[in-house]
Amino acid sequence: MDEQSSALKGRRAVVTGASGGLGRAIALELACRGCQLLLVGRNQARLDAVVNDVARAGGQAALQVADFTDEKAAERVAARAGETLGSVDILINCAGVFPVASLAETSIADFDACFVVNVRTPFLLMKHFAPAMAQRGWGRIVNVGSSSAYAGFPETSVYCASKHALLGLSRALYQELKKSGVRVFCLSPGSIQTEMGRKVRGQLYETFMRPDEVARYVTFVMSFDAEMISEEVRLNRLNVQ
């Protein structure tokens, strides 16, 4: 078994946003690599479906329903991970919200909710899980950013700001944790064929990347376990039109 096939086998992973299109795809990829999973999302029925999909793929998964606009949600996820996995080797921060509104139409509540889900929650989960990863000398943290972390677009000012913040947080923690064996990645894809992707304006949905493509890349970059690391990754669609 080569390095890329074996590095993730038997690892225990928490995947947030697992009831969405990309989170589900990442969960299935991790299951196929032999990981044990805790799947976190807002929708119980969708999480149940993903757990069943993981089982059909030969994997094991527990679930936790969580709405990260609730201040205690991250704490409950951490507790559930302790109950179901014991310790956590991999954290995938995939949960996110994508508010689309002009500056005039955006309220303080909208701003706060976006930053709570897109920035505060990844921070809290990393703060909880990273120290134990460092003690064991091995860990993988993937923060799912966006092409909006590198640009700005009309009517998405708060979303773009949150993804810029997540990128900065990831860059800093990459430097802080790398000597302890914990690798922090910020993976920033462009538009993806998901429900969230359907909210993107002015682009052809049919040209967007598929969730399974991005998920395969996530597991690929995490699987290198020697000297090389892709600390910051941008994924874009091949739009030839």
C-alpha positions, 0 to 999 in steps of 0.5 A: 500500500503506497503512502497516499493509500495508507496515510488516512486509513484508520484515522478519525475525522469530524466533517462539518457541513456534511449534510451539504453537497461538498461535505457529503462528498468529502465524507464519502471519500474519507470513508473510502480511505478507511476513516471513522467519521463524525458527520455534522450538519443542520438537517437530520434527514440529510445526515441520516442519508449520508450515514447510510451512504457511508455504510454502503461504501463500507465505512462507519459514521456517527452524526451530530445535528448542529446549527452553528448560529447557536453559540453552544453548537461547537461545544456539543460537537466536540463532546459528541466527537469524544463520545463517538471517536475518542480522539480526532485526527482530522477536522474538515471545516466545511460548514458555511453560509453564503448570504447574497445581498447588497450592503444596504440590504445586509443587517448586523444580524446577517453579518454576525451570523455569517462570521459565526458560521464561517469563521468563529466555528472553525476557530472554536473547533480548531481550538478544541481539537488541535492541541490533542493532535499536536500532543499525538504528533499527527493531525490534519485540518482542512478549512474550506475557503472560497475563491472569494477569499482572494477577490471581491464580488458584488452583493457578497461583501460579508461572505467575501470578508468571512472567507478572507478572515478564514484564509488569514486564520488558516495561514497563521495556524499553519505556521503555528502548528506545523512543527507539531505534526499538525498540518493546516490547509486552506482549500479555496474552490471556485463555484461548485455544483451544490445548492449553495452554488445555485445562488451564484449569479452571472455564471453558468451552473453547468460549468461549475466543478463537481463536489466529488472532484473537490472531495478527491482533491481534499483527501489527496492533499491530506494524504502526503505524510513526508516533507511536502505540503500544499499549505494553501490551495486554490481550485478553479473551474475550467470554463472555456466559454 
